[in-house]
Amino acid sequence: MRNAVAAVGLVVALSTAAVAIAFAAMAGRPGGEAPTVMASPSGTGPAEPISASDFCFVESMIFYRVEARELGVVLLDTPEVSPDAEEVATESIAEQDAALDALREQYVAWSAAKPLERSDDGPCAGHGAHADMPGLPTAAQRTELASATGADAERLYIALLQGQTAGVIDLATETLAGGPHGVVRATAEEAVAQGEGMLGTLEELVQQQ
């Protein structure tokens, strides 16, 4: 029962995130050219325009963060998991929750900057096809994690989180190279630092097994 509930819960959480994001993006959108959105990087300084790439970065980070959180929730509900693995999952969940609060606020505030069409490259490449985002687990991998126990579940969790974290670092690095809005720059820099720290933590966990 735990495995079935965990697998369904993970899918529902990701689907809910997708629906909420789509609804927010459609609010106030009459069609045509997306209006210019402005925001101050510091909250007090001069406002800067929000680009489609800025918006796409925020949107993609929400999906990455939600996924990482749900992977941790599944692991914590798994029998015979080591205290070290539980600690990593707990810290990861807290990290995702803190980041998601700010990302969701930015998403709603910047929704008018959502691109009307996908681009061929950059953060908006394949915009909307979140199942194909680099590093995100497949449905089969999520089910496998929800069905595993003990050391097997730990190994799967580590592998999935390593792949996803690498995807986050790549996205953030690409975004930084494009000269993003100041808010996005700070978020991307934090994502790279957190991601590199998490990869180091996961490698230590691997060595302990």
C-alpha positions, 0 to 999 in steps of 0.5 A: 500500500505504501508503494502505491500511495507514494507513487500516486502521491508523487505523480499528483504532486507534479501534476498539481504543480503543472496545473497551478503553473498553467492557471497562473500563466493564463490569468490576465493573458488576453493574447497577442504580444506579452506585455513588458514586466518590470521588477527591481533586483533589490526591491528598492532600486531601478526596475529591470524588464523581465525577459521570457528567458527569466520567466522560463528559468523560474518556471523550470526551477519550480518543476525541479524543486517540486520533483526534488522535494517529492523524491525526499518525501518518498524516501522518508516514507520508505522502510529500513532507510539509514539515518544518514539518508534520512538526514539528507532527504530532510535537509533537501526538502527544507531547501526546496520549500524555502526556494519554492516560496520565492519562486512561486511569488516570482512566477505569479508576478512575472506570468505576463512574461511567459513566451507565447511560442517556444524558442530553439535554444536557451531556458525556453527551449522546449518550453512546456515539455517539462517531462523532457527536462534534463535530469527529471526522473521518468514515471518508471523511475519514480515508480521504482523508487516508490517500490524499493526499500532500504539500501536499494531505495537509498541508491535509487534516491541518490542516483535520481537526485544526482541527475536532477541536481546536474540538470539544475546546475546546467540550467542555472549556468546557461541562464547566467551566461545569458545576462539574466535579470538581477533577481534571476542571477541571484537565484541561479547563483544560489542554485549552482552553489546549492547544487554543487553542495548537494552533489558533494553530500550525495557522493559522501552518502555513496561512500558510506554505503 
